[in-house]
């Protein structure tokens, strides 16, 4: 307890300096000194106030599944931690080094949609529109802080376990902006909710957030699907209680995942790395030694879809070591009637959009 207090005292000045910089940047936009660009097609931004772990990727995928039967959609991401620069399209043959893990995941799962990456979205959007005239709407991945572009619909995610109202600025906490920045959101999704969330708990969270009149609040959770073999997606299995599982992951937050798996299997061990970590051959060799030391016959390695895109870079070694790495897919589910409300609100935005 004393260590935490001392730490907060030491880093508070850094958080204040960081916050002043963020405030100055936002003030330029609020005063009109800087202006976000608007485009002649609807842009939907999905982002958060924190540095990660809110579920942007599965919520982008939810929007893809919801919208692609009706409109020609595209996804634009910055391609975080890729080893290339500039604007480029993601193709199924791309790898995570070239385009980043999340954009590659979108393209692998939904090859029929356009996925592009660029550090500067304001320059990328005109290229996408001019080169692919059939695009009708663009989903902006992790663009809440990217104010050079003004989306028509701004969706903000915040996790149930630690909403932005209880968080602090970097490095005191995980917030990239002051809490008050939530005012820019049109829709707020409280993500990673427990399966059973009472009406009273929802009301308390809504009161805590205190939404503006123009904002709607929704509640969502994850549904985990049956895992498939990393090197062959047709090989699917079901998790059973007598299995021993090693979880290999590099995520901003693993609490929700671990809580789910602990209820599914008899033994669980977690090997964690920092978010978006690119695995090395040494990492895989260590994993192999740990897996080989497990007793019993039903021993598996589980990883996430995002991690799988980076693990594919080491496919020959994984195949050589015959590691039974399985990928655990997730999908977003909205609680109760929120799915209908959310779909209706997004559809209404698209119908009302005017150039």
C-alpha positions as MATLAB code, in Angstrom:
seq = 'XXXXXXXXXXXXXXXXXXXXXXXXXXXXXXXXXXXXXXXXXXXXXXXXXXXXXXXXXXXXXXXXXXXXXXXXXXXXXXXXXXXXXXXXXXXXXXXXXXXXXXXXXXXXXXXXXXXXXXXXXXXXXXXXXXXXXXXXXXXXXXXXXXXXXXXXXXXXXXXXXXXXXXXXXXXXXXXXXXXXXXXXXXXXXXXXXXXXXXXXXXXXXXXXXXXXXXXXXXXXXXXXXXXXXXXXXXXXXXXXXXXXXXXXXXXXXXXXXXXXXXXXXXXXXXXXXXXXXXXXXXXXXXXXXXXXXXXXXXXXXXXXXXXXXXXXXXXXXXXXXXXXXXXXXXXXXXXXXXXXXXXXXXXXXXXXXXX';
ca = [
       0.000    0.000    0.000;
       2.806    2.419    0.936;
       4.656    1.608   -2.297;
       1.569    2.498   -4.347;
       1.216    5.821   -2.542;
       4.896    6.654   -3.098;
       4.622    5.665   -6.767;
       1.608    7.921   -7.292;
       3.397   10.845   -5.674;
       6.444   10.332   -7.886;
       4.616    9.995  -11.208;
       1.854   12.563  -10.607;
       3.963   15.430  -12.065;
       4.572   13.358  -15.210;
       0.853   12.676  -15.578;
       0.150   16.398  -15.164;
       2.705   17.358  -17.834;
       1.278   14.742  -20.189;
      -2.253   15.970  -19.474;
      -1.304   19.575  -20.220;
       0.048   18.512  -23.582;
      -3.158   16.637  -24.388;
      -5.253   19.611  -23.264;
      -3.296   21.960  -25.524;
      -3.719   19.650  -28.504;
      -7.475   19.352  -27.940;
      -7.796   23.094  -27.328;
      -6.460   23.796  -30.823;
      -9.381   21.795  -32.231;
     -11.956   23.232  -29.826;
     -10.917   26.808  -30.731;
     -10.875   26.068  -34.443;
      -7.127   26.659  -34.823;
      -6.946   23.092  -36.120;
      -9.881   21.509  -37.917;
     -10.701   17.879  -38.485;
     -11.407   16.931  -42.084;
     -14.843   15.669  -43.074;
     -15.486   13.437  -46.057;
     -18.394   12.707  -48.347;
     -18.908    9.164  -47.080;
     -19.905    8.099  -43.557;
     -16.971    7.414  -41.255;
     -17.453    5.334  -38.099;
     -14.710    5.556  -35.486;
     -14.195    2.878  -32.841;
     -11.772    3.838  -30.087;
     -11.193    4.317  -26.393;
      -9.631    6.641  -23.859;
      -7.153    4.087  -22.503;
      -4.047    2.505  -24.013;
      -5.760   -0.792  -24.777;
      -7.720   -3.750  -23.512;
     -11.230   -2.475  -24.218;
     -12.066   -4.753  -27.136;
     -11.763   -2.538  -30.213;
     -10.898   -5.396  -32.578;
     -13.904   -7.660  -31.821;
     -16.220   -4.625  -31.902;
     -14.877   -3.639  -35.330;
     -15.576   -7.215  -36.418;
     -19.086   -6.968  -34.996;
     -19.707   -3.895  -37.151;
     -18.269   -5.689  -40.190;
     -20.651   -8.614  -39.756;
     -23.579   -6.289  -39.104;
     -23.008   -3.953  -42.053;
     -21.419   -5.948  -44.872;
     -24.677   -7.519  -46.108;
     -26.043   -4.018  -46.766;
     -23.186   -1.624  -47.577;
     -19.721   -1.823  -49.089;
     -17.478   -1.259  -46.092;
     -13.758   -0.792  -45.596;
     -11.524   -0.702  -42.527;
      -8.698    1.773  -42.015;
      -6.090    1.167  -39.309;
      -2.664    2.590  -38.546;
      -1.096   -0.895  -38.531;
       0.423   -0.531  -35.087;
       3.977   -1.914  -34.695;
       4.298   -2.983  -38.324;
       7.742   -2.773  -39.903;
       6.623   -0.805  -42.955;
       5.644    2.813  -43.502;
       3.000    4.722  -45.398;
      -0.299    3.793  -46.988;
      -0.935    0.275  -48.238;
      -3.732   -2.230  -48.678;
      -3.818   -5.455  -46.697;
      -4.071   -8.643  -48.749;
      -4.547  -12.212  -47.499;
      -0.891  -12.950  -48.326;
       0.357  -10.115  -46.072;
       2.072  -10.899  -42.799;
       2.009   -9.123  -39.450;
       5.419   -7.539  -40.037;
       4.102   -5.814  -43.151;
       0.675   -4.662  -41.975;
       0.292   -5.212  -38.223;
      -1.624   -7.919  -36.382;
      -5.134   -6.419  -36.177;
      -5.474   -5.334  -39.849;
      -4.249   -8.766  -40.925;
      -6.811  -10.392  -38.660;
      -9.615   -8.382  -40.305;
      -8.478   -9.353  -43.784;
      -8.006  -13.037  -42.963;
     -11.470  -13.312  -41.423;
     -13.279  -11.094  -43.929;
     -11.306  -11.279  -47.205;
     -14.151   -9.708  -49.182;
     -13.784   -6.303  -47.507;
     -11.134   -3.645  -48.117;
      -8.587   -3.216  -45.326;
      -5.986   -0.463  -45.505;
      -3.305    0.886  -43.181;
      -1.738    4.328  -42.846;
      -0.221    6.468  -40.139;
      -2.085    9.530  -41.437;
      -5.744    8.757  -41.960;
      -6.491   12.193  -43.431;
      -4.332   11.290  -46.441;
      -5.390    7.633  -46.628;
      -9.150    8.195  -46.842;
      -9.036   10.196  -50.121;
      -6.843    7.496  -51.662;
      -9.281    4.780  -50.660;
     -12.267    6.717  -52.005;
     -10.585    7.596  -55.313;
      -9.154    4.132  -55.926;
     -12.246    2.160  -54.878;
     -15.351    4.108  -55.811;
     -17.690    1.402  -54.490;
     -16.717    1.982  -50.837;
     -19.777    3.299  -48.997;
     -18.495    3.612  -45.430;
     -15.154    3.308  -43.635;
     -14.580    1.948  -40.137;
     -11.734    3.803  -38.417;
      -9.876    1.508  -36.036;
      -8.579    3.195  -32.854;
      -9.227    6.733  -34.079;
     -10.742    8.452  -31.035;
      -7.577   10.507  -30.444;
      -6.923   11.070  -34.157;
      -8.686   14.399  -34.495;
      -7.296   15.281  -37.922;
     -10.341   13.403  -39.221;
     -13.835   14.071  -37.872;
     -15.971   10.901  -38.013;
     -19.693   11.071  -38.486;
     -20.184    8.494  -35.724;
     -17.795    8.276  -32.787;
     -18.007    5.053  -30.750;
     -16.129    4.952  -27.443;
     -15.368    1.673  -25.630;
     -14.674    1.354  -21.925;
     -14.304   -1.933  -19.997;
     -16.745   -2.935  -17.273;
     -13.934   -3.908  -14.876;
     -12.306   -0.473  -15.058;
     -14.315    2.207  -16.837;
     -12.586    5.456  -17.731;
     -14.366    7.142  -14.817;
     -12.108    5.185  -12.422;
      -8.883    5.500  -14.381;
      -6.096    8.087  -14.492;
      -3.796    9.661  -17.039;
      -0.600    7.929  -18.149;
       1.638    7.077  -16.287;
      -0.595    7.152  -13.196;
      -3.141    5.054  -15.041;
      -3.950    4.000  -18.606;
      -5.847    7.029  -19.944;
      -4.526    8.712  -23.077;
      -6.773   11.735  -22.477;
      -8.554   13.399  -19.594;
     -11.799   11.702  -18.618;
     -13.763   14.702  -19.903;
     -12.830   13.761  -23.500;
     -15.699   11.265  -23.479;
     -17.916   14.216  -24.464;
     -16.814   13.674  -28.100;
     -18.400   10.207  -28.208;
     -21.803    9.598  -29.778;
     -22.144    6.012  -28.514;
     -20.485    4.569  -25.415;
     -20.127    0.799  -25.132;
     -19.305   -0.713  -21.759;
     -17.422   -3.810  -22.914;
     -16.416   -7.126  -21.373;
     -19.438   -7.231  -19.089;
     -20.214  -10.362  -17.047;
     -22.895  -12.665  -18.404;
     -25.270  -11.626  -15.668;
     -25.419   -7.899  -15.128;
     -28.308   -6.604  -13.063;
     -30.455   -3.654  -14.024;
     -29.280   -1.865  -10.880;
     -25.612   -2.319  -11.825;
     -26.297   -0.911  -15.261;
     -28.082    2.094  -13.834;
     -25.196    2.765  -11.467;
     -22.679    2.671  -14.312;
     -24.799    4.957  -16.456;
     -25.094    7.404  -13.569;
     -21.341    7.190  -12.990;
     -20.580    8.005  -16.623;
     -23.281   10.681  -16.688;
     -23.841   10.699  -20.458;
     -24.589   13.889  -22.364;
     -27.994   14.248  -24.046;
     -26.521   13.315  -27.431;
     -25.017   10.055  -26.139;
     -26.348    6.491  -25.874;
     -24.856    3.780  -23.660;
     -24.744    0.072  -24.526;
     -23.459   -3.024  -22.714;
     -21.547   -5.829  -24.438;
     -19.721   -9.032  -23.540;
     -17.529  -11.651  -25.219;
     -18.627  -15.052  -26.401;
     -15.787  -17.526  -26.884;
     -16.113  -20.021  -29.720;
     -14.515  -23.447  -30.153;
     -10.740  -23.195  -30.699;
      -9.129  -24.238  -33.974;
      -5.598  -25.453  -34.757;
      -3.233  -22.606  -35.625;
      -1.910  -24.365  -38.737;
      -5.248  -25.750  -39.948;
      -8.466  -23.860  -39.236;
     -10.554  -26.878  -40.180;
      -9.265  -28.752  -37.124;
     -11.634  -27.640  -34.359;
     -11.994  -28.991  -30.822;
     -14.043  -28.337  -27.715;
     -12.515  -27.432  -24.375;
     -13.133  -30.094  -21.736;
     -12.584  -30.195  -18.004;
      -9.758  -32.768  -18.039;
      -7.528  -30.663  -20.304;
      -4.356  -28.949  -19.182;
      -3.925  -25.613  -20.928;
      -1.034  -23.226  -21.407;
      -2.235  -19.804  -22.538;
       0.207  -17.844  -24.688;
      -0.823  -14.245  -25.187;
       0.374  -10.676  -25.609;
      -2.638   -8.550  -24.716;
      -3.242   -5.305  -22.875;
      -5.633   -7.121  -20.534;
      -6.081  -10.857  -19.911;
      -8.460  -10.878  -16.920;
     -11.612  -11.607  -18.933;
      -9.920  -14.397  -20.901;
      -8.408  -16.063  -17.839;
     -11.656  -15.862  -15.905;
     -13.405  -17.715  -18.726;
     -10.763  -20.431  -19.135;
     -10.449  -21.162  -15.422;
     -14.040  -22.387  -15.513;
     -13.442  -24.641  -18.520;
     -10.365  -26.743  -17.737;
      -8.683  -28.495  -14.821;
      -5.260  -26.838  -15.139;
      -4.357  -23.419  -16.519;
      -0.992  -21.739  -16.893;
      -0.512  -18.317  -18.470;
       2.549  -17.075  -20.359;
       2.135  -13.353  -20.955;
       4.050  -10.779  -22.945;
       3.467   -7.076  -23.501;
       0.664   -6.101  -25.875;
       1.474   -6.678  -29.586;
       4.692   -8.551  -28.711;
       6.353  -10.166  -31.724;
       7.331  -13.679  -30.720;
      10.882  -14.910  -31.239;
      12.271  -18.374  -31.851;
      13.528  -18.307  -28.270;
       9.964  -17.653  -27.044;
       8.727  -20.664  -28.978;
      11.531  -22.895  -27.705;
      10.682  -21.885  -24.115;
       7.024  -22.609  -24.810;
       7.936  -26.028  -26.181;
       9.953  -26.906  -23.082;
       7.135  -25.843  -20.782;
       4.528  -27.776  -22.775;
       6.726  -30.902  -22.893;
       7.090  -30.823  -19.084;
       3.336  -31.161  -18.513;
       2.123  -34.538  -17.371;
      -0.915  -36.188  -18.872;
      -2.078  -36.641  -22.442;
      -4.578  -33.817  -23.012;
      -2.216  -30.862  -22.971;
      -2.873  -27.917  -25.270;
      -1.593  -24.429  -25.928;
      -4.198  -21.730  -26.450;
      -3.675  -18.317  -27.959;
      -5.828  -15.468  -29.270;
      -6.653  -14.553  -32.860;
      -4.513  -11.432  -32.650;
      -1.562  -13.420  -31.309;
      -2.072  -16.015  -34.033;
      -1.251  -13.504  -36.778;
       2.172  -12.923  -35.195;
       2.771  -16.599  -34.409;
       2.298  -17.413  -38.104;
       5.633  -15.673  -38.694;
       7.217  -18.658  -36.889;
       5.121  -21.296  -38.635;
       8.082  -23.507  -39.736;
       9.417  -23.780  -36.175;
       5.971  -24.454  -34.704;
       5.444  -27.177  -37.287;
       8.874  -28.670  -36.607;
       8.259  -28.810  -32.847;
       4.714  -30.122  -33.418;
       3.278  -27.679  -30.914;
      -0.485  -28.108  -30.459;
      -1.294  -24.384  -30.553;
      -5.006  -23.683  -30.843;
      -6.632  -20.320  -31.461;
      -9.587  -19.207  -29.338;
     -11.971  -17.018  -31.370;
     -14.210  -14.422  -29.730;
     -17.277  -12.537  -30.835;
     -19.061   -9.599  -29.276;
     -22.581  -10.048  -27.969;
     -24.701   -7.182  -26.703;
     -26.726   -7.677  -23.549;
     -30.498   -8.089  -23.782;
     -32.089   -5.554  -26.147;
     -28.897   -3.551  -26.682;
     -28.109   -5.434  -29.914;
     -31.298   -4.166  -31.525;
     -30.822   -0.668  -30.141;
     -27.217   -0.512  -31.343;
     -28.035   -1.817  -34.821;
     -30.901    0.638  -35.161;
     -28.751    3.586  -34.068;
     -25.953    2.750  -36.547;
     -28.431    2.158  -39.361;
     -30.117    5.467  -38.592;
     -26.779    7.246  -38.774;
     -26.152    5.785  -42.220;
     -29.648    6.645  -43.449;
     -29.419   10.222  -42.151;
     -25.922   10.858  -43.504;
     -25.747   13.801  -45.897;
     -22.786   14.925  -47.949;
];
